């Protein structure tokens, strides 16, 4: 019995050590991503072209969306997954702060159920939310137009899928842009990430813009 107890204690100590190591890895990845974001910010300060500065900002936002995932995993008791509804609040707050000038007359509405996502799903979905909400903030409400942007996340347990809806009541995507056959980097990235996680995506252009993305909620 004593030998069995010692073996159990040894295994538990090894598991605790691995958990601490994984937490430290997530912490360091987050810090490294933040350093990269800071370097991009410094570099953009020497750029006079507004379009190029905007591209630097887009890259910073993408990096920040990934860093937030690792920060949530570092803080989580479950190192395999995060509560994505909490992450959405973090990401939304970050984007509103980044585009505070464009968003001065825009209200962001969040309606997210608690949903656990593993890192392989959370990072692509986080990037998709980042792209679509950023697009709405940058282009949906010109000339300080009043409006709303919404992000909803629902878990359809019986179907085993999650439904992510991102909408706005802004000016909408121009008719000249044929989604999904678009040449804009942001929407190309959304299409690529959707395929990566084997999700479906639908666009509705009525009364603004509405994207509906469905993806498997099962964990490996």
Backbone as a chain_set.jsonl record, in Angstrom:
{"seq": "XXXXXXXXXXXXXXXXXXXXXXXXXXXXXXXXXXXXXXXXXXXXXXXXXXXXXXXXXXXXXXXXXXXXXXXXXXXXXXXXXXXXXXXXXXXXXXXXXXXXXXXXXXXXXXXXXXXXXXXXXXXXXXXXXXXXXXXXXXXXXXXXXXXXXXXXXXXXXXXXXXXXXXXXXXXXXXXXXXXXXXXXXXXXXXXXXXXXXXXXXXXXXXXXXXXXXXXXXXXX", "coords": {"N": [[0.825, -1.201, 0.0], [1.958, 1.2, 0.803], [3.936, 1.531, -1.166], [2.297, 1.799, -3.416], [0.984, 4.168, -2.773], [3.146, 5.953, -2.786], [3.835, 5.807, -5.49], [1.531, 6.841, -6.667], [1.593, 9.452, -5.647], [3.936, 10.321, -6.838], [3.257, 10.293, -9.558], [1.202, 12.204, -9.538], [2.666, 14.468, -8.822], [4.283, 14.717, -11.081], [2.323, 15.283, -12.999], [1.385, 17.748, -12.034], [3.691, 19.243, -12.38], [3.932, 19.22, -15.185], [1.606, 20.623, -15.822], [2.162, 23.164, -14.785], [4.295, 23.767, -16.448], [3.044, 23.873, -18.975], [1.342, 26.058, -18.538], [3.284, 28.04, -18.253], [4.362, 28.007, -20.812], [2.186, 28.948, -22.381], [2.02, 31.479, -21.257], [4.471, 32.606, -22.014], [4.289, 32.499, -24.797], [2.163, 34.278, -25.188], [3.398, 36.646, -24.223], [5.482, 36.904, -26.099], [4.038, 37.285, -28.466], [2.882, 39.729, -27.853], [5.15, 41.32, -27.797], [5.887, 41.231, -30.506], [3.676, 42.572, -31.562], [4.101, 45.093, -30.409], [6.496, 45.801, -31.674], [5.608, 46.049, -34.311], [3.953, 48.221, -33.95], [5.805, 50.226, -33.313], [7.233, 50.284, -35.71], [5.244, 51.128, -37.473], [5.018, 53.747, -36.762], [6.886, 55.135, -38.197], [5.908, 55.291, -40.691], [4.41, 57.068, -43.268], [2.297, 56.803, -45.015], [-1.154, 56.421, -45.032], [-2.673, 54.137, -45.711], [-0.808, 52.051, -45.529], [-0.149, 52.239, -42.815], [-2.598, 51.463, -41.78], [-2.595, 48.782, -42.547], [-0.551, 47.788, -40.963], [-1.837, 48.117, -38.501], [-3.953, 46.307, -38.785], [-2.537, 43.895, -38.791], [-1.482, 43.969, -36.193], [-3.866, 43.738, -34.722], [-4.67, 41.132, -35.416], [-2.594, 39.624, -34.307], [-2.937, 40.306, -31.633], [-5.419, 39.145, -31.127], [-4.774, 36.447, -31.109], [-2.937, 36.383, -29.008], [-4.605, 36.91, -26.846], [-6.004, 34.51, -26.648], [-4.014, 32.733, -25.709], [-3.485, 33.978, -23.289], [-5.918, 33.573, -21.958], [-5.88, 30.766, -21.791], [-3.69, 30.453, -20.147], [-4.705, 31.505, -17.795], [-6.723, 29.754, -17.262], [-8.163, 26.93, -15.554], [-8.476, 24.642, -16.951], [-6.378, 23.525, -19.188], [-6.755, 22.705, -21.733], [-8.812, 23.978, -23.018], [-10.854, 26.966, -23.495], [-13.292, 29.24, -22.103], [-15.147, 30.539, -24.469], [-16.932, 32.633, -24.559], [-16.144, 34.46, -22.607], [-13.688, 35.202, -23.638], [-14.574, 36.525, -25.966], [-15.642, 38.898, -24.933], [-13.284, 40.103, -24.02], [-11.905, 40.433, -26.466], [-13.686, 42.044, -27.93], [-13.699, 44.393, -26.387], [-11.054, 45.188, -26.75], [-10.991, 45.74, -29.525], [-12.866, 47.83, -29.748], [-11.511, 49.781, -28.328], [-9.268, 50.11, -29.975], [-10.408, 51.088, -32.357], [-11.653, 53.44, -31.528], [-12.198, 55.999, -32.492], [-13.582, 55.587, -34.93], [-15.652, 54.154, -33.846], [-17.199, 55.772, -32.267], [-19.921, 56.389, -32.365], [-21.092, 53.955, -32.379], [-22.68, 51.076, -31.165], [-21.794, 48.142, -29.496], [-23.052, 44.94, -29.33], [-23.156, 42.081, -27.379], [-23.924, 38.666, -27.247], [-23.386, 35.96, -25.936], [-23.246, 32.563, -25.292], [-21.864, 30.478, -22.674], [-19.263, 28.628, -23.928], [-17.067, 25.988, -24.403], [-14.028, 25.905, -26.066], [-11.404, 24.262, -27.792], [-7.888, 24.983, -28.338], [-7.202, 24.724, -31.051], [-9.52, 25.282, -32.373], [-10.373, 27.662, -31.205], [-8.486, 29.7, -31.848], [-8.655, 30.081, -34.767], [-11.448, 30.843, -34.874], [-11.409, 33.084, -33.244], [-9.793, 34.785, -34.792], [-11.451, 35.076, -37.017], [-13.658, 36.453, -35.902], [-12.292, 38.767, -35.156], [-11.569, 39.818, -37.704], [-14.078, 40.291, -38.985], [-15.515, 41.954, -37.213], [-13.722, 44.086, -37.054], [-13.787, 44.948, -39.735], [-16.438, 45.877, -39.873], [-16.329, 48.002, -38.028], [-14.462, 49.679, -39.247], [-15.458, 50.222, -41.829], [-18.239, 50.173, -41.934], [-19.696, 52.306, -40.901], [-19.568, 55.127, -41.989], [-18.703, 58.658, -41.796], [-19.341, 59.226, -39.106], [-21.68, 57.817, -38.572], [-24.588, 56.622, -36.87], [-25.055, 53.447, -35.266], [-25.181, 49.8, -34.884], [-23.281, 46.948, -33.865], [-23.259, 43.476, -33.743], [-22.448, 40.489, -31.925], [-23.011, 37.146, -31.641], [-23.097, 34.027, -29.969], [-24.056, 30.771, -30.013], [-24.77, 27.571, -28.638], [-25.705, 24.709, -30.16], [-26.756, 22.046, -28.907], [-27.939, 19.52, -29.511], [-27.439, 19.232, -32.233], [-24.745, 19.288, -32.165], [-23.171, 21.485, -32.828], [-21.797, 24.824, -32.989], [-23.082, 28.078, -33.34], [-22.05, 30.975, -34.716], [-22.725, 34.325, -34.988], [-22.256, 37.32, -36.666], [-23.047, 40.617, -37.02], [-24.11, 43.751, -38.487], [-25.716, 46.984, -38.701], [-24.939, 48.727, -40.648], [-23.658, 50.366, -43.621], [-23.282, 48.223, -45.26], [-21.777, 45.554, -47.27], [-20.235, 46.519, -50.269], [-21.936, 46.155, -53.425], [-20.306, 45.521, -55.514], [-18.386, 43.817, -54.533], [-17.89, 40.492, -54.644], [-18.695, 38.148, -52.62], [-18.031, 34.715, -51.838], [-15.832, 35.212, -53.461], [-13.635, 37.167, -53.26], [-11.105, 39.722, -53.326], [-10.098, 41.021, -51.165], [-7.948, 41.087, -48.373], [-8.768, 40.589, -45.703], [-11.343, 39.291, -45.885], [-10.611, 37.125, -47.451], [-8.978, 35.825, -45.643], [-10.884, 35.138, -43.711], [-12.417, 33.284, -45.2], [-10.457, 31.295, -45.633], [-9.845, 30.47, -42.991], [-12.323, 29.508, -42.207], [-12.613, 27.274, -43.863], [-10.49, 25.826, -42.834], [-11.316, 24.913, -40.297], [-13.39, 23.411, -41.066], [-15.928, 24.6, -41.259], [-19.165, 26.087, -41.95], [-20.278, 28.956, -43.797], [-22.367, 31.752, -44.137], [-23.607, 34.599, -45.861], [-25.615, 37.407, -45.412], [-27.056, 40.207, -46.881], [-29.077, 41.922, -46.201], [-30.372, 44.855, -44.779], [-27.893, 45.847, -43.807], [-25.064, 44.003, -42.815], [-24.627, 40.531, -42.375], [-23.074, 37.787, -41.059], [-23.104, 34.295, -40.759], [-21.782, 31.648, -39.078], [-21.178, 28.267, -38.801], [-19.902, 25.677, -36.832], [-18.227, 22.675, -35.734], [-18.767, 21.646, -32.386], [-17.528, 19.709, -30.989], [-14.939, 18.266, -29.047], [-11.526, 17.197, -29.451]], "CA": [[0.0, 0.0, 0.0], [2.872, 2.343, 0.868], [4.546, 1.677, -2.494], [1.265, 2.313, -4.313], [0.775, 5.582, -2.414], [4.306, 6.701, -3.273], [3.75, 5.867, -6.952], [0.454, 7.788, -6.981], [2.084, 10.799, -5.343], [4.942, 10.667, -7.845], [2.531, 10.593, -10.804], [0.515, 13.475, -9.344], [3.685, 15.521, -8.851], [4.677, 14.887, -12.48], [1.223, 15.968, -13.681], [1.406, 19.143, -11.598], [4.851, 19.881, -13.014], [3.6, 19.428, -16.598], [0.593, 21.673, -15.891], [2.871, 24.432, -14.597], [5.091, 24.0, -17.651], [2.131, 24.306, -20.03], [0.942, 27.426, -18.218], [4.409, 28.92, -18.547], [4.474, 28.09, -22.273], [1.144, 29.874, -22.846], [2.389, 32.82, -20.804], [5.585, 33.096, -22.826], [3.776, 32.736, -26.16], [1.417, 35.541, -25.12], [4.352, 37.746, -24.11], [6.196, 37.044, -27.367], [3.111, 37.89, -29.423], [2.753, 41.141, -27.492], [6.38, 41.982, -28.238], [5.767, 41.4, -31.957], [2.7, 43.643, -31.775], [4.751, 46.354, -30.057], [7.463, 46.106, -32.732], [4.827, 46.544, -35.451], [3.481, 49.556, -33.596], [6.949, 51.126, -33.459], [7.531, 50.394, -37.138], [4.197, 51.904, -38.143], [5.215, 55.15, -36.434], [7.769, 55.759, -39.183], [5.246, 55.191, -41.985], [3.567, 58.242, -43.502], [1.14, 56.435, -45.827], [-2.265, 55.984, -44.171], [-3.062, 52.767, -46.057], [0.199, 51.143, -44.968], [-0.338, 52.241, -41.361], [-3.766, 50.64, -41.512], [-2.208, 47.379, -42.691], [0.167, 47.462, -39.725], [-2.835, 47.997, -37.442], [-4.657, 45.048, -38.994], [-1.654, 42.816, -38.338], [-1.46, 44.025, -34.733], [-5.135, 43.199, -34.211], [-4.651, 39.672, -35.569], [-1.668, 39.09, -33.312], [-3.554, 40.485, -30.317], [-6.505, 38.168, -30.961], [-4.14, 35.173, -30.752], [-2.343, 36.536, -27.68], [-5.687, 36.812, -25.862], [-6.296, 33.076, -26.473], [-2.986, 32.159, -24.832], [-3.672, 34.55, -21.957], [-7.051, 32.88, -21.362], [-5.44, 29.41, -21.46], [-2.795, 30.59, -18.999], [-5.522, 31.78, -16.618], [-7.749, 28.727, -17.11], [-7.83, 25.69, -14.856], [-8.488, 23.617, -17.988], [-5.397, 23.992, -20.163], [-7.101, 22.218, -23.07], [-9.882, 24.76, -23.639], [-11.234, 28.213, -22.836], [-14.677, 29.684, -22.26], [-15.012, 31.494, -25.563], [-17.769, 33.809, -24.308], [-15.309, 35.398, -21.857], [-12.713, 35.703, -24.61], [-15.242, 37.469, -26.858], [-15.719, 40.178, -24.238], [-11.932, 40.669, -24.063], [-11.582, 40.838, -27.839], [-14.551, 43.162, -28.301], [-13.187, 45.577, -25.706], [-9.803, 45.584, -27.399], [-11.286, 46.328, -30.833], [-13.523, 49.121, -29.534], [-10.463, 50.713, -27.938], [-8.427, 50.362, -31.148], [-11.148, 51.895, -33.335], [-12.535, 54.312, -30.748], [-12.638, 57.142, -33.296], [-14.616, 55.106, -35.841], [-16.74, 53.521, -33.098], [-17.737, 56.707, -31.283], [-21.387, 56.364, -32.408], [-21.473, 52.56, -32.638], [-22.893, 50.246, -29.979], [-21.465, 46.734, -29.712], [-23.923, 44.069, -28.543], [-22.659, 40.711, -27.254], [-24.874, 37.684, -26.725], [-22.577, 34.747, -26.078], [-23.398, 31.513, -24.296], [-20.598, 29.836, -22.301], [-18.916, 27.52, -24.822], [-15.666, 25.619, -24.297], [-13.371, 25.595, -27.339], [-9.99, 23.948, -27.704], [-7.052, 26.008, -28.955], [-7.205, 24.577, -32.508], [-10.739, 25.93, -32.862], [-10.501, 29.011, -30.642], [-7.658, 30.683, -32.562], [-9.308, 30.471, -36.028], [-12.693, 31.561, -34.641], [-11.024, 34.394, -32.746], [-9.328, 35.583, -35.935], [-12.63, 35.393, -37.834], [-14.374, 37.526, -35.212], [-11.459, 39.962, -35.272], [-11.652, 40.365, -39.064], [-15.414, 40.764, -39.344], [-15.858, 43.108, -36.377], [-12.849, 45.183, -37.498], [-14.329, 45.451, -41.007], [-17.633, 46.662, -39.58], [-15.931, 49.24, -37.366], [-13.702, 50.54, -40.168], [-16.129, 50.564, -43.085], [-19.695, 50.083, -41.89], [-20.384, 53.485, -40.379], [-18.823, 56.33, -42.385], [-19.217, 59.979, -41.418], [-19.87, 59.169, -37.723], [-23.039, 57.289, -38.625], [-25.049, 55.829, -35.731], [-25.36, 52.064, -35.62], [-24.908, 48.715, -33.958], [-22.591, 45.729, -34.3], [-23.611, 42.402, -32.823], [-21.755, 39.196, -31.96], [-23.779, 36.153, -30.884], [-22.556, 32.666, -29.994], [-25.02, 29.822, -29.459], [-24.405, 26.156, -28.716], [-26.837, 23.848, -30.502], [-26.242, 20.798, -28.343], [-28.451, 18.336, -30.211], [-26.756, 19.135, -33.534], [-23.308, 19.222, -31.931], [-22.504, 22.591, -33.513], [-21.918, 26.175, -32.474], [-23.463, 29.062, -34.355], [-21.496, 32.301, -34.47], [-23.341, 35.325, -35.859], [-21.672, 38.662, -36.574], [-23.909, 41.436, -37.853], [-24.159, 45.192, -38.244], [-26.761, 47.674, -39.458], [-24.25, 49.792, -41.36], [-23.905, 50.575, -45.049], [-23.235, 46.93, -45.943], [-20.68, 45.273, -48.197], [-20.592, 47.021, -51.609], [-22.409, 45.143, -54.372], [-19.217, 45.142, -56.409], [-17.573, 42.772, -53.904], [-18.577, 39.209, -54.763], [-18.274, 37.201, -51.599], [-16.703, 34.65, -51.242], [-14.754, 35.402, -54.444], [-13.169, 38.528, -53.025], [-9.653, 39.889, -53.304], [-9.684, 41.713, -49.95], [-7.201, 40.159, -47.524], [-9.532, 40.2, -44.525], [-12.369, 38.3, -46.218], [-9.903, 35.919, -47.88], [-8.554, 35.155, -44.419], [-12.091, 34.539, -43.13], [-12.727, 32.082, -45.984], [-9.427, 30.284, -45.387], [-10.008, 29.951, -41.63], [-13.566, 28.735, -42.196], [-12.293, 25.959, -44.444], [-9.541, 25.148, -41.946], [-12.036, 24.23, -39.209], [-14.508, 22.697, -41.698], [-17.156, 25.3, -40.885], [-19.951, 26.677, -43.028], [-20.453, 30.393, -43.607], [-23.381, 32.357, -44.99], [-23.665, 36.057, -45.812], [-26.876, 38.055, -45.735], [-26.801, 41.631, -47.066], [-30.282, 42.693, -45.888], [-30.298, 45.806, -43.653], [-26.531, 45.847, -43.292], [-24.283, 42.803, -43.116], [-24.794, 39.48, -41.382], [-22.371, 36.533, -41.319], [-23.463, 33.206, -39.852], [-20.759, 30.604, -39.188], [-21.475, 27.079, -37.997], [-18.73, 24.806, -36.734], [-18.397, 21.575, -34.789], [-18.427, 21.979, -31.008], [-16.92, 18.545, -30.354], [-13.528, 18.407, -28.722], [-10.796, 15.968, -29.771]], "C": [[0.865, 1.258, 0.0], [3.513, 2.599, -0.488], [3.543, 2.269, -3.488], [1.013, 3.795, -4.058], [1.934, 6.44, -2.924], [4.258, 6.869, -4.79], [2.686, 6.865, -7.383], [0.9, 9.224, -6.751], [3.091, 11.264, -6.386], [4.277, 11.047, -9.173], [1.836, 11.945, -10.697], [1.495, 14.648, -9.395], [4.142, 15.795, -10.28], [3.596, 15.622, -13.265], [1.182, 17.452, -13.315], [2.544, 19.908, -12.259], [4.565, 20.175, -14.487], [2.566, 20.543, -16.759], [1.244, 23.05, -15.737], [3.69, 24.788, -15.826], [4.224, 24.495, -18.793], [1.648, 25.736, -19.797], [2.051, 28.408, -18.574], [4.599, 29.079, -20.05], [3.444, 29.069, -22.826], [1.484, 31.316, -22.464], [3.49, 33.414, -21.685], [5.153, 33.361, -24.271], [3.011, 34.051, -26.196], [2.368, 36.729, -25.076], [5.098, 37.985, -25.427], [5.309, 37.676, -28.437], [2.919, 39.377, -29.127], [3.987, 41.935, -27.899], [6.334, 42.236, -29.74], [4.798, 42.529, -32.281], [3.312, 45.006, -31.482], [5.764, 46.772, -31.118], [6.75, 46.65, -33.977], [4.334, 47.962, -35.187], [4.593, 50.589, -33.751], [7.271, 51.361, -34.924], [6.508, 51.264, -37.853], [4.341, 53.397, -37.875], [6.084, 55.883, -37.436], [7.165, 55.746, -40.583], [4.294, 56.367, -42.158], [2.292, 57.91, -44.274], [0.04, 55.846, -44.955], [-2.67, 54.541, -44.446], [-2.094, 51.762, -45.446], [0.088, 51.089, -43.45], [-1.545, 51.394, -40.967], [-3.461, 49.154, -41.611], [-1.408, 46.907, -41.484], [-0.818, 47.246, -38.586], [-3.615, 46.692, -37.566], [-3.827, 43.868, -38.49], [-1.567, 42.789, -36.814], [-2.723, 43.425, -34.136], [-5.156, 41.678, -34.301], [-3.748, 39.023, -34.525], [-2.284, 39.18, -31.921], [-4.665, 39.466, -30.079], [-5.95, 36.798, -30.583], [-3.533, 35.245, -29.352], [-3.394, 36.398, -26.59], [-6.082, 35.355, -25.605], [-5.305, 32.469, -25.486], [-3.082, 32.72, -23.415], [-4.819, 33.848, -21.233], [-6.671, 31.451, -20.961], [-4.521, 29.423, -20.238], [-3.598, 30.77, -17.708], [-6.51, 30.656, -16.302], [-7.251, 27.544, -16.294], [-7.776, 24.513, -15.821], [-7.578, 24.084, -19.113], [-5.724, 23.546, -21.58], [-8.115, 23.1, -23.77], [-10.122, 26.043, -22.863], [-12.736, 28.434, -23.007], [-14.654, 30.816, -23.281], [-15.868, 32.736, -25.351], [-16.987, 34.876, -23.545], [-14.282, 36.031, -22.789], [-13.334, 36.747, -25.54], [-15.372, 38.852, -26.214], [-14.353, 40.876, -24.245], [-11.621, 41.227, -25.444], [-12.406, 42.054, -28.255], [-14.067, 44.463, -27.661], [-11.921, 46.103, -26.336], [-10.06, 46.273, -28.735], [-11.957, 47.695, -30.708], [-12.489, 50.178, -29.143], [-9.595, 51.09, -29.13], [-9.109, 51.308, -32.126], [-12.108, 52.86, -32.639], [-13.01, 55.517, -31.547], [-13.757, 56.724, -34.241], [-15.854, 54.618, -35.09], [-17.446, 54.475, -32.14], [-19.268, 56.716, -31.246], [-21.927, 54.953, -32.655], [-21.598, 51.815, -31.311], [-22.595, 48.789, -30.325], [-22.298, 45.873, -28.767], [-23.373, 42.643, -28.567], [-23.731, 39.824, -26.634], [-24.236, 36.311, -26.894], [-22.85, 33.778, -24.935], [-22.026, 30.966, -23.91], [-20.354, 28.603, -23.179], [-17.423, 27.241, -24.677], [-15.124, 25.244, -25.677], [-11.914, 25.275, -27.09], [-9.196, 24.953, -28.531], [-7.079, 25.934, -30.482], [-8.458, 25.177, -33.146], [-10.814, 27.387, -32.428], [-9.699, 30.042, -31.429], [-8.261, 31.048, -33.916], [-10.602, 31.259, -35.825], [-12.406, 32.967, -34.113], [-10.56, 35.314, -33.857], [-10.496, 35.98, -36.839], [-13.421, 36.539, -37.203], [-13.604, 38.836, -35.341], [-11.613, 40.612, -36.644], [-13.012, 40.993, -39.325], [-15.839, 41.969, -38.508], [-15.002, 44.316, -36.769], [-13.366, 45.797, -38.789], [-15.562, 46.326, -40.773], [-17.272, 48.009, -38.965], [-15.265, 50.209, -38.343], [-14.551, 51.065, -41.319], [-17.649, 50.681, -42.989], [-20.412, 51.365, -41.53], [-19.608, 54.766, -40.71], [-19.504, 57.604, -41.89], [-19.933, 59.969, -40.063], [-21.318, 58.7, -37.67], [-23.359, 56.485, -37.366], [-25.303, 54.387, -36.165], [-24.988, 51.072, -34.542], [-24.119, 47.609, -34.659], [-22.917, 44.658, -33.275], [-22.764, 41.161, -33.03], [-22.536, 38.239, -31.071], [-23.144, 34.777, -31.05], [-23.535, 31.752, -29.279], [-24.513, 28.393, -29.643], [-25.655, 25.332, -28.988], [-26.448, 22.422, -30.146], [-26.689, 19.565, -29.129], [-27.741, 18.134, -31.548], [-25.246, 19.014, -33.37], [-22.537, 20.321, -32.64], [-22.674, 23.878, -32.713], [-22.268, 27.097, -33.628], [-22.946, 30.429, -33.924], [-22.098, 33.271, -35.485], [-22.7, 36.683, -35.6], [-22.432, 39.551, -37.548], [-23.69, 42.925, -37.56], [-25.287, 45.787, -39.08], [-26.178, 48.882, -40.201], [-24.577, 49.817, -42.844], [-23.831, 49.281, -45.85], [-22.023, 46.783, -46.852], [-21.086, 45.749, -49.588], [-20.962, 45.893, -52.561], [-21.299, 44.668, -55.301], [-18.312, 44.058, -55.853], [-18.363, 41.478, -53.904], [-18.008, 38.236, -53.732], [-18.811, 35.816, -51.961], [-15.544, 34.872, -52.219], [-14.255, 36.838, -54.382], [-11.65, 38.562, -52.987], [-9.181, 40.65, -52.074], [-9.071, 40.703, -48.972], [-8.031, 39.665, -46.352], [-10.559, 39.117, -44.815], [-11.746, 37.016, -46.771], [-9.451, 35.11, -46.67], [-9.737, 34.471, -43.74], [-12.448, 33.244, -43.865], [-11.748, 30.954, -45.694], [-9.588, 29.647, -44.007], [-11.274, 29.116, -41.502], [-13.337, 27.337, -42.758], [-11.402, 25.155, -43.508], [-10.244, 24.36, -40.855], [-13.289, 23.52, -39.72], [-15.858, 23.28, -41.263], [-17.904, 25.734, -42.13], [-20.121, 28.169, -42.736], [-21.469, 30.913, -44.614], [-23.382, 33.865, -44.78], [-25.046, 36.523, -46.224], [-26.621, 39.554, -45.796], [-28.019, 42.495, -46.729], [-30.058, 43.572, -44.656], [-28.924, 45.8, -42.997], [-25.79, 44.596, -43.73], [-24.455, 41.794, -41.996], [-24.06, 38.222, -41.851], [-22.81, 35.507, -40.283], [-22.516, 32.033, -40.113], [-21.131, 29.467, -38.266], [-20.269, 26.14, -38.018], [-18.963, 23.772, -35.638], [-17.963, 22.021, -33.39], [-17.752, 20.819, -30.298], [-15.443, 18.792, -30.14], [-12.814, 17.105, -29.023], [-10.538, 15.109, -28.551]], "O": [[0.572, 2.238, -0.685], [3.623, 3.748, -0.918], [3.892, 3.128, -4.298], [0.85, 4.579, -4.992], [1.713, 7.537, -3.438], [4.594, 7.93, -5.317], [2.882, 7.635, -8.323], [0.621, 10.107, -7.562], [3.11, 12.432, -6.774], [4.688, 12.004, -9.829], [1.867, 12.741, -11.636], [1.18, 15.7, -9.951], [4.363, 16.945, -10.658], [3.899, 16.479, -14.096], [0.971, 18.306, -14.176], [2.39, 21.065, -12.648], [4.908, 21.247, -14.986], [2.632, 21.319, -17.712], [0.916, 23.985, -16.467], [3.778, 25.955, -16.209], [4.603, 25.425, -19.506], [1.554, 26.529, -20.734], [1.791, 29.476, -19.128], [4.956, 30.16, -20.518], [3.778, 29.925, -23.646], [1.266, 32.246, -23.24], [3.437, 34.588, -22.051], [5.595, 34.328, -24.892], [3.183, 34.849, -27.117], [2.178, 37.707, -25.799], [5.319, 39.13, -25.821], [5.772, 38.504, -29.223], [2.808, 40.187, -30.047], [3.878, 43.094, -28.3], [6.696, 43.318, -30.202], [5.06, 43.346, -33.164], [3.075, 45.967, -32.214], [5.885, 47.956, -31.43], [7.225, 47.59, -34.614], [4.302, 48.798, -36.09], [4.363, 51.688, -34.255], [7.549, 52.487, -35.337], [6.861, 52.047, -38.735], [3.855, 54.221, -38.65], [6.034, 57.11, -37.524], [7.818, 56.138, -41.55], [3.463, 56.63, -41.288], [1.312, 58.652, -44.198], [0.271, 54.883, -44.224], [-2.978, 53.798, -43.514], [-2.514, 50.738, -44.908], [0.214, 50.018, -42.857], [-1.521, 50.696, -39.953], [-4.002, 48.354, -40.848], [-1.561, 45.772, -41.033], [-0.666, 46.314, -37.796], [-3.906, 46.044, -36.56], [-4.349, 42.959, -37.844], [-1.576, 41.717, -36.208], [-2.658, 42.686, -33.153], [-5.607, 41.006, -33.373], [-4.097, 38.001, -33.935], [-2.171, 38.249, -31.124], [-4.836, 38.979, -28.961], [-6.58, 36.064, -29.822], [-3.605, 34.278, -28.594], [-3.12, 35.837, -25.529], [-6.45, 34.999, -24.486], [-5.697, 31.777, -24.546], [-2.793, 32.015, -22.448], [-4.717, 33.556, -20.041], [-7.091, 30.974, -19.907], [-4.568, 28.519, -19.403], [-3.22, 30.251, -16.657], [-7.07, 30.608, -15.207], [-6.07, 27.198, -16.336], [-7.116, 23.509, -15.552], [-7.962, 24.944, -19.906], [-5.055, 23.956, -22.528], [-8.279, 23.0, -24.986], [-9.663, 26.198, -21.731], [-13.364, 27.896, -23.919], [-14.196, 31.92, -22.986], [-15.563, 33.791, -25.906], [-17.149, 36.068, -23.808], [-14.036, 37.236, -22.738], [-12.69, 37.744, -25.868], [-15.226, 39.867, -26.895], [-14.271, 42.087, -24.449], [-11.135, 42.35, -25.578], [-11.88, 42.985, -28.864], [-14.031, 45.507, -28.313], [-11.727, 47.313, -26.449], [-9.42, 47.277, -29.047], [-11.652, 48.612, -31.471], [-12.577, 51.328, -29.571], [-9.223, 52.253, -29.285], [-8.477, 52.218, -32.662], [-13.23, 53.073, -33.096], [-14.111, 56.014, -31.311], [-14.767, 57.418, -34.35], [-16.966, 54.657, -35.619], [-18.215, 54.031, -31.287], [-19.855, 57.019, -30.208], [-23.068, 54.779, -33.085], [-20.728, 51.915, -30.446], [-23.086, 48.269, -31.327], [-22.255, 46.055, -27.55], [-23.152, 42.069, -29.634], [-24.358, 40.18, -25.637], [-24.506, 35.595, -27.859], [-22.706, 34.125, -23.763], [-21.109, 30.983, -24.731], [-21.142, 27.657, -23.17], [-16.605, 28.151, -24.811], [-15.678, 24.387, -26.365], [-11.257, 25.928, -26.28], [-9.768, 25.69, -29.335], [-6.988, 26.966, -31.147], [-8.45, 25.535, -34.324], [-11.262, 28.245, -33.187], [-10.183, 31.151, -31.657], [-8.377, 32.238, -34.208], [-10.835, 32.243, -36.526], [-13.079, 33.927, -34.49], [-10.897, 36.498, -33.865], [-10.526, 37.092, -37.366], [-13.807, 37.484, -37.891], [-14.19, 39.886, -35.603], [-11.771, 41.83, -36.737], [-13.09, 42.111, -39.833], [-16.452, 42.901, -39.028], [-15.499, 45.441, -36.812], [-13.385, 47.019, -38.933], [-15.713, 47.38, -41.391], [-17.839, 49.038, -39.334], [-15.482, 51.419, -38.269], [-14.393, 52.211, -41.74], [-18.279, 51.241, -43.887], [-21.601, 51.513, -41.813], [-19.057, 55.41, -39.818], [-20.702, 57.626, -41.608], [-20.973, 60.603, -39.885], [-22.089, 59.141, -36.817], [-22.508, 55.756, -36.855], [-25.718, 54.137, -37.297], [-24.547, 51.434, -33.451], [-24.264, 47.369, -35.858], [-22.858, 44.907, -32.071], [-22.405, 40.819, -34.157], [-22.704, 38.495, -29.878], [-22.707, 34.413, -32.142], [-23.813, 31.927, -28.093], [-23.91, 28.056, -30.662], [-26.556, 25.262, -28.152], [-25.889, 21.689, -30.961], [-25.886, 18.666, -29.379], [-27.472, 17.002, -31.948], [-24.543, 18.676, -34.322], [-21.381, 20.125, -33.014], [-23.57, 24.002, -31.878], [-21.803, 26.912, -34.753], [-23.356, 30.966, -32.895], [-21.993, 33.062, -36.694], [-22.613, 37.135, -34.458], [-22.464, 39.284, -38.749], [-23.153, 43.296, -36.516], [-25.753, 45.175, -40.041], [-26.834, 49.912, -40.359], [-25.634, 49.351, -43.271], [-24.269, 49.243, -46.999], [-21.336, 47.756, -47.161], [-22.178, 45.417, -50.048], [-20.378, 44.81, -52.514], [-21.345, 43.55, -55.813], [-17.553, 43.44, -56.599], [-19.393, 41.375, -53.237], [-16.98, 37.594, -53.952], [-19.969, 35.727, -52.368], [-14.384, 34.73, -51.832], [-14.427, 37.616, -55.32], [-10.996, 37.572, -52.66], [-7.984, 40.906, -51.937], [-9.604, 39.612, -48.772], [-8.015, 38.476, -46.031], [-10.646, 38.133, -44.081], [-12.299, 35.933, -46.58], [-9.527, 33.881, -46.662], [-9.607, 33.35, -43.248], [-12.746, 32.23, -43.234], [-12.147, 29.801, -45.529], [-9.481, 28.429, -43.866], [-11.296, 28.126, -40.771], [-13.806, 26.345, -42.2], [-11.547, 23.937, -43.403], [-9.819, 23.255, -40.519], [-14.136, 23.084, -38.94], [-16.796, 22.549, -40.944], [-17.349, 25.749, -43.229], [-20.111, 28.591, -41.58], [-21.433, 30.558, -45.792], [-23.184, 34.348, -43.665], [-25.584, 36.097, -47.246], [-26.037, 40.121, -44.872], [-27.983, 43.704, -46.959], [-29.609, 43.09, -43.616], [-28.814, 45.753, -41.772], [-25.882, 44.182, -44.885], [-24.434, 42.147, -40.817], [-24.376, 37.662, -42.901], [-22.882, 35.801, -39.09], [-22.458, 31.498, -41.22], [-21.373, 29.679, -37.078], [-19.698, 25.851, -39.07], [-19.78, 23.967, -34.738], [-16.938, 22.681, -33.224], [-17.432, 20.931, -29.115], [-14.781, 19.444, -30.948], [-13.394, 16.029, -28.878], [-9.935, 14.043, -28.663]]}, "num_chains": 1, "name": "protein.A"}
